[in-house]
């Protein structure tokens, strides 16, 4: 008798949330005029179930489900830091924090992240917000 055991691959991403940080910057426009610039900064927080063999995270943020009109970027797992495009990536054990740039407006948005593990891209973990 032969028996086969198949184990479904567990997604490396256990949980993902997106928060929007609002930044206010006052700009002097002469002696008495001051304007306030408002920027929205989406921040993605990821909890991993496992860090083995992860090579990257592909992040999409769009105004439609599955869209990428706001950002479409791949972050390399072992390359933390701040990047010239205004994004940043940091990791502490199984916790990942991604700052996805600053925008003057941010409509309703849909976010997704996929981990690439062992050369294969896993299923997307999604989030929608406004």
NORPEZI-V875933 format. One line per field, one symbol per residue. psi: psi as a letter, one per 40 degrees, with the letter a starting at -180 (. if undefined). A space follows every 50 residues. Layout:
# NORPEZI-V875933
psi = ???
This chain:
# NORPEZI-V875933
psi = hiihhhhhhhhdhdihihihhhhhhhhhfadehhihhhihhhhhhhhidi ehehdihhhhhieiheifedihihhhdegiahideeiihiigbehhhhhf ihidihaiihiiihihhfehhiiihiiii.
